[in-house]
């Protein structure tokens, strides 16, 4: 179409322009409203709003800049003329005593307009006598309207704040995804007030780093995907008398990072298919008891164990833990940084009669040479990651396998740090073929994957 000197973009349908403006920053999109009357109407069609006060860097100028930020948010919401919002994102540092009312007003505005996704990253401070901001955690009371939205599908709350009492009548009938980033809840509000008020919740993400107030129980009848990341070693004493429980009978996927605790009193994961465990040993709890957790995941099909987890489980086995039979386990991914971790693997394989795929994700440089896995299952794929191609690693691999004649395929992935060319590839592949007839069946297929 020959538009001559006309503005070709302005000829696009308003709905298309609204989608385009939703892809850029809210500040940039709002600036188009002054181009012409038509563009003010177009901005009303923007469905993603993202507000970030990260420009408020100088404490001595903060009051002036907060006023500017508040005016910008208010003007932007006014320009929207009450149009529907798909996603509302707010990142800000506030004086909880005087500015929380602004934040709550904006949240209520978004809820009233049927927001589907809400992302709140709020940090707080209190002023010292010289009127200068000082960052600290503070108690925040979010509006009741947020916890009774009928439209909200995804909610993200963060970070490093103490959340005041959640309304007892929480009801989020459409919420499917909940992300909690270092939030301190009053007593049991997360598990026994908020989660029960989310009847269709499918995904839950809880993360705490060096921040007290860890939930000691994750309870939900509906969640299918759960990620729990606790990096709070100093709080283990607090958890010692409670342990950690998972009551999630519909859960399909679990990703759990934590220090191994003294007890896992209740683990109800009857539908679990896949688990990723990254458990770390702490001298605060010298003899953790993870039997409840291991028994709770015994029916899974896929298990990923970090090197730290292999070490922790091996320690527990030494002190009496009896591994259950993993009757449904077909995929196992494991690695180790020490002899103790490698000695766990043969025992784990014995308890996995249906195993088909074994992935070694840790470089074999740390392998001790006195552990042989002997894969005796009929169909087994051995997948070795981070392979360096050295003669030492090849010998470790041969010793590692022993005589595992059941292996039908060995797939080796060269570490990204290795600079490869045709000669290197030919050398590594030639070395791997020497496994045939020694460590694996002469009919075993050898595959090499590398990155250029």
C-alpha positions in Angstrom: 0.0 0.0 0.0 1.4 3.4 -1.0 0.8 5.7 1.9 3.0 8.5 0.6 4.0 10.7 3.4 1.3 9.5 5.8 2.1 7.7 9.1 1.8 4.0 8.1 1.7 2.8 11.8 -1.2 5.0 12.7 -3.2 3.2 10.0 -3.1 -0.1 11.8 -6.2 -1.1 13.7 -6.4 0.1 17.3 -6.4 -3.4 18.7 -3.1 -4.2 16.9 -1.5 -0.9 18.1 -2.6 -1.8 21.6 -0.9 -5.2 21.4 2.3 -3.5 20.1 2.3 -1.0 23.0 1.8 -3.8 25.4 5.2 -5.3 24.4 7.2 -2.2 25.3 7.7 -0.6 28.7 4.7 1.1 30.3 6.6 4.4 30.4 7.3 4.3 26.7 3.8 3.3 25.9 2.3 6.0 28.0 4.4 8.6 26.2 2.6 7.9 23.0 -0.6 9.2 24.4 0.6 12.8 23.8 1.2 12.2 20.1 -2.4 12.8 19.1 -5.9 12.2 20.4 -6.1 8.9 18.5 -3.0 7.7 20.4 -4.6 8.5 23.8 -7.4 6.2 22.8 -4.9 3.6 21.7 -3.0 3.6 25.1 -6.3 2.7 26.7 -6.0 -0.6 24.9 -2.6 -1.5 26.5 -3.2 -4.6 28.6 0.2 -5.1 30.3 1.3 -2.4 32.9 4.7 -2.6 34.4 5.8 0.0 37.0 9.3 0.1 38.5 10.6 2.8 40.8 14.3 1.7 40.3 15.2 5.3 39.3 14.8 6.3 43.0 18.5 5.8 43.7 19.5 8.8 45.8 18.1 8.6 49.4 18.3 12.4 49.9 16.1 13.0 46.8 13.7 10.1 47.4 10.7 12.1 48.5 10.7 14.2 45.3 11.2 11.2 43.1 8.5 9.1 44.9 6.1 12.0 44.3 7.0 11.9 40.6 6.6 8.1 40.5 3.2 8.2 42.2 2.0 10.9 39.8 3.2 8.8 36.9 1.3 5.7 38.1 -1.8 7.7 38.8 -1.8 9.5 35.5 -1.1 6.2 33.6 -4.0 4.4 35.3 -6.3 7.4 34.6 -5.3 7.3 30.9 -6.4 3.7 30.9 -10.0 4.8 31.5 -10.9 1.7 33.4 -9.9 -0.6 30.5 -9.3 -4.3 31.3 -5.7 -5.3 32.4 -4.1 -8.7 31.7 -0.9 -8.2 33.7 -0.1 -5.7 36.4 3.5 -5.6 37.7 4.8 -3.3 40.5 8.3 -3.0 41.8 9.0 -0.4 44.5 10.7 0.5 47.7 8.2 2.2 50.0 7.9 3.9 53.4 5.4 1.4 54.8 3.8 4.0 57.1 3.1 6.7 54.6 3.2 5.2 51.1 1.5 1.8 51.5 -1.9 3.5 50.8 -0.7 4.4 47.3 0.3 0.8 46.6 -3.0 -0.6 47.9 -4.9 1.9 45.8 -3.1 0.8 42.6 -3.6 -2.9 43.5 -7.3 -2.3 44.0 -7.5 -0.4 40.7 -6.0 -3.4 38.8 -8.3 -5.9 40.6 -11.4 -3.9 39.8 -10.4 -4.0 36.1 -10.2 -7.8 36.1 -6.4 -8.2 36.2 -5.3 -11.8 35.3 -1.6 -11.7 36.5 -0.4 -9.7 39.4 3.4 -9.4 40.2 4.2 -7.4 43.3 7.8 -6.9 44.4 7.6 -4.6 47.4 10.5 -3.7 49.7 10.1 -1.4 52.7 12.1 0.9 54.9 11.6 3.0 58.0 13.2 6.4 58.4 15.8 7.1 61.1 15.8 10.4 63.0 17.7 12.3 60.2 14.8 11.5 57.8 17.0 9.3 55.6 15.7 6.0 54.3 17.1 2.8 55.8 16.3 -0.4 54.1 14.8 -3.0 56.4 12.0 -5.6 56.5 8.6 -4.3 57.4 5.0 -5.5 57.9 2.8 -5.0 54.9 -1.0 -5.3 54.8 -2.2 -5.9 51.3 -5.8 -5.0 50.5 -8.6 -7.6 51.0 -9.7 -7.1 47.4 -6.5 -8.8 46.2 -7.4 -12.0 48.1 -11.0 -12.1 46.8 -10.4 -11.5 43.1 -12.5 -13.7 40.9 -10.3 -13.1 37.9 -6.8 -13.5 39.1 -5.0 -16.4 37.5 -1.3 -15.8 38.5 0.0 -14.1 41.6 3.6 -13.3 42.5 4.5 -11.8 45.9 8.0 -10.6 47.0 10.4 -9.8 48.5 11.8 -9.8 52.1 8.6 -8.4 53.7 6.5 -9.5 56.6 3.0 -10.0 55.4 0.3 -9.0 57.9 -2.6 -11.2 58.7 -4.3 -12.5 55.5 -8.1 -12.1 55.5 -9.7 -15.3 56.8 -12.2 -15.2 53.9 -9.5 -15.6 51.2 -11.1 -16.9 48.0 -9.3 -16.9 44.7 -11.4 -19.2 42.5 -9.4 -18.7 39.3 -5.8 -18.7 40.7 -3.7 -21.4 39.1 -0.1 -20.1 39.8 1.2 -18.7 43.1 4.9 -17.5 43.5 6.1 -16.6 47.0 9.6 -14.9 47.1 11.0 -14.5 50.6 7.7 -13.6 52.3 7.2 -14.0 56.0 3.6 -15.1 56.8 2.0 -14.8 60.1 2.1 -18.2 61.8 0.4 -20.7 59.5 -1.3 -18.2 57.1 0.3 -19.6 54.0 -0.7 -23.3 54.4 -3.9 -23.0 56.4 -5.4 -19.7 55.2 -4.1 -18.7 51.7 -3.7 -22.2 50.1 -7.2 -23.4 51.1 -8.6 -20.3 49.5 -7.2 -21.3 46.2 -9.4 -24.2 45.1 -7.9 -24.7 41.6 -4.3 -23.9 42.3 -1.9 -26.0 40.2 1.5 -24.4 40.5 3.2 -23.3 43.8 6.7 -21.8 44.1 8.1 -20.9 47.5 11.5 -19.5 48.0 13.3 -18.2 51.1 16.9 -17.0 51.2 18.5 -16.1 54.5 15.1 -15.0 55.9 13.3 -16.4 58.8 9.7 -17.6 58.8 10.0 -20.8 56.7 6.7 -22.6 56.3 7.1 -26.1 57.9 4.2 -27.6 55.9 3.1 -27.3 52.3 -0.5 -28.5 52.1 -2.8 -28.4 49.1 -5.2 -30.9 47.5 -4.9 -29.4 44.0 -1.3 -28.4 43.2 0.4 -30.4 40.5 3.8 -28.6 40.3 5.7 -27.5 43.5 9.1 -25.8 43.8 10.5 -25.2 47.3 13.8 -23.5 47.7 15.0 -22.8 51.2 18.5 -21.5 51.7 18.3 -20.6 55.4 20.8 -22.7 57.3 20.5 -20.4 60.3 16.9 -21.3 60.7 17.4 -25.0 60.9 17.2 -24.9 64.7 13.7 -23.4 64.3 12.7 -26.2 62.0 14.3 -28.9 64.2 11.2 -29.6 66.3 8.8 -29.5 63.4 10.6 -30.8 60.4 9.0 -30.4 57.0 5.8 -31.9 55.6 4.4 -32.2 52.1 0.7 -32.9 51.9 -0.1 -32.7 48.2 -1.8 -35.8 46.9 -2.3 -34.4 43.4 1.3 -33.3 43.0 3.0 -34.5 39.8 6.4 -32.6 39.9 8.5 -31.7 42.9 11.6 -29.5 43.0 13.0 -29.3 46.5 16.2 -27.5 47.6 16.9 -27.4 51.4 19.2 -28.4 54.2 18.4 -32.0 55.3 16.1 -31.7 58.3 15.7 -33.8 61.5 12.3 -35.1 60.4 9.8 -35.3 57.5 6.7 -36.3 59.6 4.2 -36.3 56.8 4.8 -36.8 53.1 1.7 -37.4 51.1 2.7 -37.4 47.4 0.7 -40.3 46.0 0.5 -38.9 42.5 4.2 -37.8 42.2 5.8 -38.7 38.9 9.1 -36.6 38.9 11.2 -35.2 41.7 14.4 -33.1 41.8 16.1 -33.2 45.2 19.0 -30.9 46.1 19.5 -31.6 49.8 22.5 -30.2 51.6 24.2 -31.4 54.8 24.4 -29.1 57.8 26.5 -29.5 60.9 23.5 -28.1 62.9 21.7 -31.3 62.3 24.4 -33.9 62.3 22.1 -36.9 61.7 19.1 -35.8 59.6 16.2 -38.2 59.2 15.0 -38.1 55.6 13.3 -41.5 55.7 9.8 -39.9 55.5 10.8 -37.9 52.4 12.4 -40.9 50.7 9.4 -43.2 51.4 7.1 -40.5 50.2 8.6 -40.4 46.7 9.1 -44.1 46.3 6.5 -44.4 43.5 8.0 -41.8 41.2 9.1 -42.5 37.6 11.9 -39.9 37.3 14.4 -38.9 40.0 17.1 -36.2 39.8 19.6 -36.2 42.6 22.2 -33.4 43.0 25.7 -34.3 44.2 24.8 -32.8 47.6 21.7 -35.1 47.8 23.8 -38.2 47.0 26.1 -37.2 49.8 23.2 -36.7 52.3 21.4 -39.9 51.4 24.6 -41.9 51.6 25.2 -40.4 55.1 21.7 -41.4 56.1 22.1 -44.9 54.8 25.3 -45.3 56.9 23.2 -44.4 59.9 20.4 -46.8 59.3 18.2 -45.5 56.4 16.9 -48.4 54.3 16.0 -47.3 50.8 12.6 -48.5 49.6 12.2 -50.4 46.3 11.5 -47.8 43.6 9.1 -50.1 41.6 8.2 -47.4 39.0 11.5 -45.6 38.6 12.6 -45.7 34.9 14.8 -42.5 34.8 17.5 -41.7 37.3 19.9 -38.7 37.1 22.7 -38.5 39.6 26.1 -37.2 40.3 28.6 -37.0 43.1 31.6 -35.0 44.3 33.0 -37.6 46.6 33.5 -41.3 47.3 30.5 -41.4 49.7 28.1 -40.2 47.1 29.4 -42.7 44.4 28.9 -45.6 46.8 25.2 -44.8 47.0 24.7 -45.5 43.3 25.0 -49.3 43.3 22.6 -49.6 46.2 20.1 -47.2 44.5 20.3 -49.2 41.3 19.6 -52.5 43.2 16.4 -50.8 44.5 15.3 -49.7 41.0 14.3 -52.9 39.1 12.6 -51.2 36.2 15.3 -48.6 35.5 15.8 -47.8 31.8 17.8 -44.6 31.7 20.7 -43.6 33.9 22.2 -40.1 33.5 25.5 -39.2 35.1 25.4 -35.4 35.2 28.6 -34.8 37.2 32.0 -35.0 35.6 33.8 -38.3 36.3 36.9 -36.5 37.4 35.7 -36.9 41.0 35.0 -40.6 40.7 37.0 -42.7 43.1 37.5 -45.8 40.9 36.4 -48.3 43.5 32.7 -48.3 42.7 31.3 -50.4 39.9 27.6 -50.0 38.9 27.1 -53.1 36.8 23.9 -52.3 35.0 22.2 -55.6 34.7 18.8 -54.4 33.5 17.6 -55.5 30.0 17.1 -52.0 28.6 19.3 -49.3 29.9 20.5 -46.0 28.4 23.6 -44.6 30.0 23.8 -40.8 29.5 27.1 -39.2 30.6 27.2 -35.4 30.8 30.1 -33.0 31.1 32.6 -35.5 29.6 36.1 -34.0 29.1 37.6 -36.7 26.9 40.7 -37.3 29.0 42.3 -40.7 29.3 41.7 -40.6 33.1 37.9 -40.1 32.5 37.8 -43.0 30.0 39.5 -45.3 32.6 37.0 -44.0 35.2 34.1 -44.8 32.9 35.4 -48.3 32.2 35.9 -49.0 35.9 32.5 -47.3 36.7 30.7 -49.6 34.3 32.5 -52.8 35.2 30.8 -55.4 32.9 27.4 -54.0 32.3 26.3 -56.1 29.4 22.7 -54.9 29.6 23.5 -51.4 28.4 22.1 -50.9 24.9 23.2 -47.3 24.4 25.9 -45.1 25.8 25.2 -41.4 25.0 28.1 -39.1 26.0 27.8 -35.3 26.0 31.1 -33.5 25.8 31.5 -30.6 28.3 30.9 -27.2 26.8 34.3 -26.1 28.2 36.1 -28.5 25.8 37.2 -26.9 22.5 36.4 -29.4 19.8 37.5 -29.9 16.3 37.4 -32.8 13.9 40.5 -34.4 15.4 39.2 -34.1 18.9 35.8 -35.6 18.0 37.4 -38.5 16.2 39.7 -39.2 19.2 36.9 -39.1 21.8 34.6 -41.2 19.7 37.4 -43.7 19.1 38.2 -43.9 22.8 34.5 -44.5 23.7 34.3 -47.4 21.2 36.9 -49.2 23.3 34.1 -49.7 25.9 32.5 -52.3 23.6 33.4 -55.9 24.6 35.1 -54.6 27.8 32.5 -52.7 29.8 29.4 -53.0 27.6 28.1 -55.5 25.0 29.8 -55.5 21.6 26.4 -54.6 20.2 26.0 -51.5 22.4 25.5 -48.3 20.4 27.8 -45.4 21.2 26.6 -41.8 20.6 28.7 -38.6 21.0 27.2 -35.1 21.4 29.3 -32.0 21.4 29.0 -28.3 21.1 30.8 -26.1 18.5 
